[in-house]
Amino acid sequence: LDGLPVLNNLRELELSDNRLATADSISFLGKTTPRLEVLKLGGNQLGTMEMLGVLRELRSLRVVDLFENPVTRVDGYRAEVFKLVRALVV
């Protein structure tokens, strides 16, 4: 996904099942999708909270799907995601 242009009006992004496994694989999101509201990351290989740090930059984010990512097995991950993304809707 390197080279993705700035998509100012993008509201929803589907990145499920893309073998994303590093912080670099989603680090572009903060700079290229400033109005993103829904981010679907299910079925990837994101394994640590540090990999999700970019979510902090997505100020419009309301929904994030992390289903089937190793990070969902980390103790307290839900509370940490809510700390990263204050506007999440339950």
MDAnalysis code that builds the backbone (N, CA, C; Angstrom):
import MDAnalysis as mda
import numpy as np

u = mda.Universe.empty(270, n_residues=90, atom_resindex=np.repeat(np.arange(90), 3), trajectory=True)
u.add_TopologyAttr("name", ["N", "CA", "C"] * 90)
u.add_TopologyAttr("resid", np.arange(1, 91))
u.add_TopologyAttr("resname", ["LEU", "ASP", "GLY", "LEU", "PRO", "VAL", "LEU", "ASN", "ASN", "LEU", "ARG", "GLU", "LEU", "GLU", "LEU", "SER", "ASP", "ASN", "ARG", "LEU", "ALA", "THR", "ALA", "ASP", "SER", "ILE", "SER", "PHE", "LEU", "GLY", "LYS", "THR", "THR", "PRO", "ARG", "LEU", "GLU", "VAL", "LEU", "LYS", "LEU", "GLY", "GLY", "ASN", "GLN", "LEU", "GLY", "THR", "MET", "GLU", "MET", "LEU", "GLY", "VAL", "LEU", "ARG", "GLU", "LEU", "ARG", "SER", "LEU", "ARG", "VAL", "VAL", "ASP", "LEU", "PHE", "GLU", "ASN", "PRO", "VAL", "THR", "ARG", "VAL", "ASP", "GLY", "TYR", "ARG", "ALA", "GLU", "VAL", "PHE", "LYS", "LEU", "VAL", "ARG", "ALA", "LEU", "VAL", "VAL"])
u.atoms.positions = np.array([
    [0.809, -1.198, 0.000],
    [0.000, 0.000, 0.000],
    [0.853, 1.263, 0.000],
    [2.141, 1.101, -0.176],
    [2.991, 2.277, -0.312],
    [2.559, 3.076, -1.528],
    [2.657, 4.387, -1.430],
    [2.311, 5.233, -2.557],
    [0.842, 5.579, -2.639],
    [0.072, 5.199, -1.636],
    [-1.353, 5.533, -1.631],
    [-1.503, 7.043, -1.520],
    [-2.273, 7.660, -2.401],
    [-2.443, 9.119, -2.339],
    [-3.300, 9.513, -1.140],
    [-3.306, 10.770, -0.815],
    [-4.173, 11.271, 0.248],
    [-5.617, 11.159, -0.232],
    [-6.428, 10.513, 0.587],
    [-7.836, 10.284, 0.245],
    [-8.686, 11.010, 1.280],
    [-8.804, 12.313, 1.125],
    [-9.465, 13.161, 2.109],
    [-10.907, 12.788, 2.393],
    [-11.609, 12.242, 1.430],
    [-13.033, 11.956, 1.609],
    [-13.341, 10.494, 1.896],
    [-12.306, 9.668, 2.001],
    [-12.523, 8.252, 2.284],
    [-13.057, 8.081, 3.699],
    [-14.179, 7.399, 3.837],
    [-14.811, 7.202, 5.140],
    [-14.680, 5.767, 5.645],
    [-14.601, 4.802, 4.723],
    [-14.529, 3.391, 5.114],
    [-13.449, 2.694, 4.303],
    [-12.641, 1.870, 5.000],
    [-11.551, 1.166, 4.333],
    [-11.548, -0.291, 4.772],
    [-11.602, -1.179, 3.806],
    [-11.620, -2.626, 4.031],
    [-10.223, -3.183, 3.743],
    [-9.519, -3.595, 4.797],
    [-8.182, -4.183, 4.650],
    [-8.121, -5.590, 5.256],
    [-9.261, -6.234, 5.405],
    [-9.306, -7.569, 6.004],
    [-8.606, -8.595, 5.119],
    [-8.020, -9.583, 5.787],
    [-7.405, -10.739, 5.105],
    [-6.342, -10.333, 4.091],
    [-5.465, -9.422, 4.483],
    [-4.385, -8.972, 3.603],
    [-2.994, -9.313, 4.134],
    [-2.923, -10.164, 5.147],
    [-1.641, -10.587, 5.726],
    [-0.833, -9.424, 6.288],
    [-1.501, -8.399, 6.759],
    [-0.815, -7.265, 7.365],
    [-0.243, -7.727, 8.700],
    [1.078, -7.546, 8.883],
    [1.725, -8.120, 10.059],
    [2.700, -7.176, 10.758],
    [2.829, -5.961, 10.272],
    [3.771, -5.023, 10.883],
    [3.116, -3.657, 11.043],
    [3.691, -2.852, 11.907],
    [3.197, -1.481, 12.076],
    [3.339, -0.715, 10.770],
    [4.396, -0.983, 10.020],
    [4.602, -0.296, 8.742],
    [3.483, -0.573, 7.745],
    [2.852, -1.726, 7.856],
    [1.813, -2.083, 6.882],
    [0.559, -1.225, 7.021],
    [0.384, -0.550, 8.163],
    [-0.776, 0.336, 8.316],
    [-0.376, 1.755, 8.725],
    [0.906, 2.037, 8.781],
    [1.375, 3.351, 9.249],
    [0.946, 4.495, 8.334],
    [0.666, 4.225, 7.081],
    [0.250, 5.236, 6.113],
    [-1.121, 5.825, 6.426],
    [-1.927, 5.131, 7.196],
    [-3.317, 5.531, 7.410],
    [-3.467, 6.938, 7.982],
    [-2.636, 7.298, 8.929],
    [-2.756, 8.606, 9.553],
    [-2.564, 9.754, 8.590],
    [-1.700, 9.566, 7.617],
    [-1.395, 10.633, 6.657],
    [-2.304, 10.632, 5.432],
    [-2.836, 9.479, 5.079],
    [-3.567, 9.382, 3.808],
    [-5.084, 9.310, 3.943],
    [-5.587, 9.040, 5.142],
    [-7.039, 8.891, 5.306],
    [-7.521, 9.699, 6.520],
    [-7.425, 11.014, 6.464],
    [-7.713, 11.849, 7.642],
    [-9.164, 11.809, 8.129],
    [-10.101, 11.436, 7.286],
    [-11.518, 11.420, 7.693],
    [-12.087, 10.008, 7.825],
    [-11.210, 9.032, 7.921],
    [-11.636, 7.641, 8.003],
    [-12.485, 7.408, 9.258],
    [-13.646, 6.792, 9.063],
    [-14.568, 6.508, 10.163],
    [-14.659, 5.020, 10.477],
    [-14.501, 4.171, 9.469],
    [-14.623, 2.724, 9.637],
    [-13.390, 2.065, 9.045],
    [-12.711, 1.249, 9.864],
    [-11.508, 0.552, 9.413],
    [-11.647, -0.925, 9.730],
    [-11.623, -1.744, 8.694],
    [-11.769, -3.191, 8.853],
    [-10.420, -3.858, 8.636],
    [-9.885, -4.408, 9.722],
    [-8.564, -5.044, 9.702],
    [-8.636, -6.521, 10.072],
    [-9.813, -7.104, 10.070],
    [-9.976, -8.497, 10.475],
    [-9.152, -9.463, 9.639],
    [-8.730, -10.550, 10.280],
    [-8.045, -11.617, 9.565],
    [-6.623, -11.309, 9.154],
    [-5.987, -10.359, 9.797],
    [-4.583, -10.056, 9.513],
    [-3.705, -10.643, 10.610],
    [-2.468, -10.212, 10.689],
    [-1.519, -10.755, 11.660],
    [-0.985, -9.683, 12.603],
    [-1.808, -8.700, 12.917],
    [-1.394, -7.629, 13.826],
    [-1.385, -8.193, 15.238],
    [-0.190, -8.207, 15.869],
    [-0.034, -8.948, 17.106],
    [0.244, -8.152, 18.361],
    [0.553, -6.865, 18.242],
    [0.866, -6.088, 19.440],
    [0.133, -4.750, 19.415],
    [-0.014, -4.177, 20.583],
    [-0.657, -2.862, 20.671],
    [0.196, -1.804, 19.979],
    [1.503, -1.972, 19.993],
    [2.378, -1.011, 19.329],
    [2.071, -0.926, 17.828],
    [1.691, -2.034, 17.239],
    [1.344, -2.051, 15.824],
    [0.111, -1.203, 15.534],
    [-0.713, -0.990, 16.539],
    [-1.958, -0.250, 16.354],
    [-1.837, 1.230, 16.705],
    [-0.655, 1.688, 17.010],
    [-0.440, 3.071, 17.406],
    [-0.953, 4.093, 16.413],
    [-0.940, 3.760, 15.133],
    [-1.416, 4.691, 14.108],
    [-2.895, 5.036, 14.296],
    [-3.644, 4.178, 14.960],
    [-5.068, 4.454, 15.172],
    [-5.273, 5.758, 15.937],
    [-4.312, 6.119, 16.754],
    [-4.387, 7.361, 17.525],
    [-4.510, 8.576, 16.603],
    [-3.936, 8.495, 15.420],
    [-3.939, 9.608, 14.471],
    [-5.262, 9.752, 13.720],
    [-6.093, 8.740, 13.767],
    [-7.350, 8.726, 13.011],
    [-8.462, 9.306, 13.873],
    [-8.544, 10.612, 13.903],
    [-9.439, 11.329, 14.816],
    [-10.923, 11.123, 14.504],
    [-11.271, 10.737, 13.289],
    [-12.668, 10.515, 12.919],
    [-13.091, 9.063, 13.067],
    [-12.155, 8.178, 13.409],
    [-12.435, 6.745, 13.477],
    [-13.491, 6.441, 14.541],
    [-14.535, 5.729, 14.138],
    [-15.626, 5.359, 15.040],
    [-15.744, 3.838, 15.198],
    [-15.306, 3.108, 14.160],
    [-15.425, 1.651, 14.155],
    [-14.112, 1.055, 13.675],
    [-13.600, 0.090, 14.444],
    [-12.410, -0.643, 14.008],
    [-12.653, -2.128, 14.256],
    [-12.414, -2.937, 13.227],
    [-12.598, -4.386, 13.301],
    [-11.221, -5.034, 13.355],
    [-10.931, -5.709, 14.457],
    [-9.650, -6.406, 14.626],
    [-9.847, -7.916, 14.773],
    [-11.019, -8.408, 14.441],
    [-11.348, -9.829, 14.564],
    [-10.290, -10.687, 13.902],
    [-9.938, -11.791, 14.580],
    [-8.979, -12.755, 14.040],
    [-7.564, -12.202, 13.866],
    [-7.184, -11.217, 14.663],
    [-5.802, -10.742, 14.730],
    [-5.223, -11.219, 16.058],
    [-3.957, -11.614, 16.104],
    [-3.354, -12.064, 17.361],
    [-3.464, -11.048, 18.501],
    [-3.510, -9.760, 18.184],
    [-3.602, -8.748, 19.233],
    [-4.863, -8.911, 20.075],
    [-5.892, -9.536, 19.535],
    [-7.135, -9.701, 20.287],
    [-6.979, -10.692, 21.436],
    [-5.872, -11.418, 21.460],
    [-5.602, -12.360, 22.545],
    [-4.711, -11.753, 23.632],
    [-4.300, -10.507, 23.459],
    [-3.484, -9.814, 24.454],
    [-4.396, -9.352, 25.592],
    [-4.007, -9.647, 26.823],
    [-4.804, -9.214, 27.976],
    [-5.011, -7.708, 27.945],
    [-6.262, -7.300, 28.097],
    [-6.591, -5.884, 28.177],
    [-6.546, -5.131, 26.862],
    [-6.503, -5.838, 25.746],
    [-6.375, -5.148, 24.456],
    [-7.558, -4.217, 24.177],
    [-8.756, -4.609, 24.563],
    [-9.932, -3.765, 24.284],
    [-9.813, -2.406, 24.966],
    [-9.437, -2.415, 26.228],
    [-9.282, -1.153, 26.958],
    [-8.198, -0.296, 26.307],
    [-7.142, -0.930, 25.851],
    [-6.055, -0.187, 25.202],
    [-6.502, 0.417, 23.872],
    [-7.314, -0.306, 23.116],
    [-7.829, 0.222, 21.853],
    [-8.719, 1.431, 22.129],
    [-9.527, 1.364, 23.172],
    [-10.385, 2.505, 23.514],
    [-9.559, 3.710, 23.967],
    [-8.402, 3.464, 24.561],
    [-7.517, 4.568, 24.922],
    [-6.906, 5.211, 23.675],
    [-6.571, 4.373, 22.693],
    [-5.990, 4.870, 21.445],
    [-7.005, 5.681, 20.644],
    [-8.223, 5.162, 20.582],
    [-9.260, 5.754, 19.736],
    [-10.429, 6.153, 20.634],
    [-10.413, 7.373, 21.090],
    [-11.392, 7.848, 22.071],
    [-12.810, 7.909, 21.523],
    [-12.974, 8.006, 20.209],
    [-14.307, 8.182, 19.628],
    [-14.963, 6.880, 19.202],
    [-14.389, 5.730, 19.544],
    [-14.979, 4.449, 19.142],
    [-16.388, 4.303, 19.694],
    [-17.242, 3.700, 18.888],
    [-18.627, 3.424, 19.258],
    [-18.723, 1.959, 19.653],
    [-19.349, 1.689, 20.786],
    [-19.482, 0.301, 21.257],
    [-20.679, -0.328, 20.603],
])
